[in-house]
């Protein structure tokens, strides 16, 4: 079946995310836009995923628990998990490897943990947009050990894109997916990096405001509408 998706969205927990990006409002906008599956991928944290899951259940949207991880190489990696529990286990693992730099909300933005009603439960103190203290290989190994999938984010961007940071898309990590923000550039990147011909290219919004969230345009074909099916379809065995 065709399932319309957006697998890269930031809530108010990401300092670059608008304060109006409450998990419940993200789920509601996904429903309005006709999306079937949506992932919440805050920078270096999954602490708003529980509220997101509760909201998605209310709106009838399939939630994917995720994270946009910044590795020691300053490469952004989208990490998606088969269950909320696995994502929170990864969150705990990353929490101990966050940069010791503290967030300055007046400069970078607030980092609010909220519930499904939009009430603030607390704030993450460490700056979430700083690189975590682990490299790409370590991140990939951990995500896959938890049954998740991961892939380079927005390879067509200078900020955090693996091409801009490393000059290539190394084969060492066994990626079978890459995210390209501007879908019109897919041909350009496939020509320059022939290995992408064997990849599935996702195109997600990297939304920081509600109006940025994808419309009903990009889809994956899966046997069923579930996070488990998505992960199993694209999981790379060690």
Secondary structure, DSSP 4 states (H G I P E B T S, - for coil): -EEEEE--B--TTSTTS-TT--HHHHHHHHHHTT-SEEEE--BT--TTHHHHHHHHHHHT-EEEEEEEEE-TTS-EEEEEESSHHHHHHHHHHHHTTS-SPBP-HHHH---EEE-TT--EEEE--B-TTSPPSS-HHHHHHHHHHTT-EEEES-TT-SSS-HHHHHSS--GGG---EEE-SSGGGHHHHHHHSGGGGGSEEE----BSSGGGS--TT-EEE-SSSSHHHHHHHH----
